[in-house]
Amino acid sequence: MPIFDMPLDELRAYKPPRQEPADFDDFWRETLSEARQQDLAASFELIESGLETIDAYDVTFAGFGGAPIKGWFLVPKHLPRPLPAVVEYIGYGGGRGYPLEWLAFPSAGFAQLVMDTRGQGSVWRRGDTADMPNGANPAVPGYMTQGILDPRSYYYRRLYTDAVRAVDALLTRDDVDHQRIAVTGISQGGGLSIAVAGLHEAVAYCLPDVPFLLHFRRAVDITPSTPYSEIAKYLSTHRDRVDAVFDTLAYFDGVSFAARTEAGAYYSVGIMDTVCPPSTVYAAYNHVKSQKRIAEYHYNNHEGGGAQHLQEKIRFLREMWRA
């Protein structure tokens, strides 16, 4: 795939004005306050996973609306506690899968909480968390347009809230160092990481890979790829709802969350990425005011830096937390 977005020097300088509603902060303050009125009810059940060096726990906690959200908590055996911890969010269509699919961070000496994604987990990795009906409207198959005519009914209001509550659940563990918590994920997981870093004060580092859910208007306009194309498809049949759709999406744009984060940041981007265009990633990255760096994978599409970048993330966290 040839480069289709801006030249690299323009990308590095690209910092579009934020298009956010006046009540953006109030909306999220009220949303999270309402969610936290529910009992978190975080449970960690030790399971027999077949792993000799890692303890695996089946996790359940209350997310948006009190809905039970599943996850895995993986912690290396025989290391002094408390441990630094990573919360990982999952890409579009995937679920939590099985503990043995998440060995990198605990094998490197970190505790890890992997959050299942409500309603997804049936495309490329299985999940175990159902969504709850909330403000349904006719939608393109997928999740990008579910409830999209109102920010209070939009699917990602539920998912972002779940993601914040996952950090709340991690903070109930006394084997985790509450001063050394990072959030990470690929694609949708990266977008959730950026949102959580802007919403939760306990996050010390945000490590999003080829992140999704950023700079929606440009993404929808320039890429024909899913999942952004679900929005374009919806608007091709609901031609009179363009303003309503983008008014809703303004409450969920990672550019606004990136501008609010105080956590250190380590982004990655595929310069030939046709799924999450690089200009959308830089739009968020260039609004980050805290300590930051970005890994640029010039000849990669949405696979980004793959295992190489995972190794770099582990090195980054070790570097930061040994300083």
Rosetta blueprint (number, residue, H / E / L):
1 M L
2 P L
3 I L
4 F L
5 D L
6 M L
7 P L
8 L H
9 D H
10 E H
11 L H
12 R H
13 A H
14 Y L
15 K L
16 P L
17 P L
18 R L
19 Q L
20 E L
21 P L
22 A L
23 D L
24 F H
25 D H
26 D H
27 F H
28 W H
29 R H
30 E H
31 T H
32 L H
33 S H
34 E H
35 A H
36 R H
37 Q L
38 Q L
39 D L
40 L L
41 A L
42 A L
43 S E
44 F E
45 E E
46 L E
47 I E
48 E L
49 S L
50 G L
51 L L
52 E L
53 T L
54 I E
55 D E
56 A E
57 Y E
58 D E
59 V E
60 T E
61 F E
62 A E
63 G L
64 F H
65 G H
66 G H
67 A L
68 P E
69 I E
70 K E
71 G E
72 W E
73 F E
74 L E
75 V E
76 P E
77 K L
78 H L
79 L L
80 P L
81 R L
82 P L
83 L E
84 P E
85 A E
86 V E
87 V E
88 E E
89 Y E
90 I L
91 G L
92 Y L
93 G L
94 G L
95 G L
96 R L
97 G L
98 Y L
99 P H
100 L H
101 E H
102 W L
103 L L
104 A H
105 F H
106 P H
107 S H
108 A L
109 G L
110 F L
111 A E
112 Q E
113 L E
114 V E
115 M E
116 D L
117 T L
118 R L
119 G L
120 Q L
121 G L
122 S L
123 V L
124 W L
125 R L
126 R L
127 G L
128 D L
129 T L
130 A L
131 D L
132 M L
133 P L
134 N L
135 G L
136 A L
137 N L
138 P L
139 A L
140 V L
141 P L
142 G L
143 Y L
144 M L
145 T L
146 Q L
147 G L
148 I L
149 L L
150 D L
151 P L
152 R L
153 S L
154 Y L
155 Y H
156 Y H
157 R H
158 R H
159 L H
160 Y H
161 T H
162 D H
163 A H
164 V H
165 R H
166 A H
167 V H
168 D H
169 A H
170 L H
171 L L
172 T L
173 R L
174 D L
175 D L
176 V E
177 D E
178 H E
179 Q E
180 R E
181 I E
182 A E
183 V E
184 T E
185 G E
186 I E
187 S L
188 Q H
189 G H
190 G H
191 G H
192 L H
193 S H
194 I H
195 A H
196 V H
197 A H
198 G H
199 L H
200 H L
201 E L
202 A L
203 V L
204 A L
205 Y E
206 C E
207 L E
208 P E
209 D E
210 V L
211 P L
212 F L
213 L L
214 L L
215 H L
216 F H
217 R H
218 R H
219 A H
220 V H
221 D H
222 I H
223 T L
224 P L
225 S L
226 T L
227 P L
228 Y H
229 S H
230 E H
231 I H
232 A H
233 K H
234 Y H
235 L H
236 S H
237 T H
238 H L
239 R H
240 D H
241 R H
242 V H
243 D H
244 A H
245 V H
246 F H
247 D H
248 T H
249 L H
250 A L
251 Y L
252 F L
253 D L
254 G H
255 V H
256 S H
257 F H
258 A H
259 A H
260 R H
261 T L
262 E L
263 A L
264 G E
265 A E
266 Y E
267 Y E
268 S E
269 V E
270 G E
271 I L
272 M L
273 D L
274 T L
275 V L
276 C L
277 P L
278 P H
279 S H
280 T H
281 V H
282 Y H
283 A H
284 A H
285 Y H
286 N L
287 H L
288 V L
289 K L
290 S L
291 Q L
292 K E
293 R E
294 I E
295 A E
296 E E
297 Y E
298 H L
299 Y L
300 N L
301 N L
302 H L
303 E L
304 G L
305 G L
306 G H
307 A H
308 Q H
309 H H
310 L H
311 Q H
312 E H
313 K H
314 I H
315 R H
316 F H
317 L H
318 R H
319 E H
320 M H
321 W H
322 R H
323 A L
